[in-house]
């Protein structure tokens, strides 16, 4: 196993993600597939800073300074045009994992995410160091809305054998 991989577990996304690569989702109109990832381990964040990565610190909004706890975060990039595209899995409530491709990965942009585990490949280019997703688990947040939960449970009990029965429509 490569020893220079960066592994971040128990993380969350912060701000808007742009896994679709849609320039409209980016403040600067960039089509790079990327996300800002909170680094929950302060020591790991400091090591990445020492290694030259552009790790940033959140700042409080005006009027919310009292009690604010800053968090470290870093931009992670996704490149499906590579010879070794990333393996990004969407994990649902039932622990079922779905491998997302270059098109389906955009669903992450519009969902609530509970947590993220990621293995990152470091890359040093002419503009500095970057972290590219090698593999990632994205755990979808379970809806705490009782109506949505009710129908989610009903959908899980759905049986394919029901499709063979005729459904009468008037």
N, C-alpha and C positions, 0 to 999 in steps of 0.2 A: 504494500500500500504506500502511496506517496505520502511523504511526511510534511509537505508544504501546504496541504489542503487546510482550509479554514472551516471548522465545524461550529455552527451556532445553533443551539437548541433552546426551545422554550421562548422563542422570539415572537415579535408581532410586527406587522407593518405599521408605518406611521405616514400620515399624509396620503395622497392618492397614489395608487399603483398604476403602472402603465404596461401591463403584460401584453396588451394588444398591439402596442407600438403605434397607437393612434396619436398623431401630433396634436389633436384637439384636447387630449387628456394631459398634455404636458404644458407647464407654464411658459416654456420657451419655444414651444412648437416642435420639439424634438421627437423623432420617430423611434428612438432607442427604447427597446423593451427593458423596463427597469422598475425597481421599487426601493423605497427607503425602509430599511430593516433596523428595528431597535435591537441593540446588543444588550441582553439582560445582565451579563457578567461584566462588571466594571473593570476587573483585571484584564479580561480579554480585550475590551475596548482600548485600554491603555497600551496593551501589547501591539495592537493593530496601529495605533497612533505612532508608537515607537518605530514600527516597521515602515512607516511612510504612507499609510492609507489615509484617505480624507474622511476621517471619522468626525462627525459633527455632534454638537450638544444642543438639545432643545432649549428654547428660551420661553419665558412666560409671556402671555399676552398682557397688554397694558391693563392694569387694575387687578391682575391675578398673581402678582408677585409673591404674596404672603402664602407660605406653605407649599410653594411650587417645588417639585423635585425634578431636576433636569435629568434627561436620559440621553445616552449615547446612541447614535444611529449612523448607518453607512448605506451608501447606494450599492445595490446588487444588480447586476445586469444579466440578461438572458439572450443567448444567441442560438437560434434554431438553424442558422445557415452554416453552422460549424460541421466539421466531419464527425464530431461527437456531440450531437445535440443534447441538451439537458433532459434529465428524467424528472419531471414534475408530477407529483401525485396529489390528487385531491382526495382527502380522507373525510368520509361522512360520519354521521353519528354512529352507524353500525360498524365502524372500523373497516368499511369497504373502501379500497383505494382504486382510483381510476387514473391511469396514466394519461396526461394531457399532452396534446400535440400543439403545433404552432398556431393552429386556429382555435382550438378549444381552451387554451390557456387563458384567453381573454375573459373567461367567466370569473376569474379571480378578481378582476377589476370591479365587479358589481356585486360582490358578496361580502357578508360579514365573516371575518376570519378570527378563529379562536386563538390559534398559535401556529408557529412555523418552526420546522427543523430543516436546516439547510447545510449542504456541503458545497463549499465554494472553491473554485480554482483561481489562484492569484494570477494576475497578468500585469506585467510592467511594460507600458508603451511609452511613446514619446511625450505624452501629456500626463504621465504619472502612473500610479498603481490603481488597478481596478480588480473587482471581485466578480467572477462569472459563476452562475449557478451550474453546478455539476449534477446535483440531485437535490430534490426538495420535497418535503411533505407539507401540505397546507391543510390544516384541520379546519373544516367549516364550522362556524359557530352554530350551535343548536338554538333554534328559536325558542324563546321562553314565553311566547305568546300562546295562551291556552288553545285558541282556535286553530292556529297553524300546527301546533303540536298534535291536536286531535286528528287532523287530516293526514299529517305525516305518519302517524301510527296506522291509520286506515290504509294508506298507500303501501306501507311495509307488509301488510297482511294480504295484499292483492295476490291472487293466484292466477297464473296463466291459463289454467283449465277453464276459467270462467269465460274466456274468449270464444269457446266453441258453442256456447248457448246463444240462442237468438234473443235479442233484446227487443221487445215490442215497442214501437213508437206509434203514437196516435196522431 
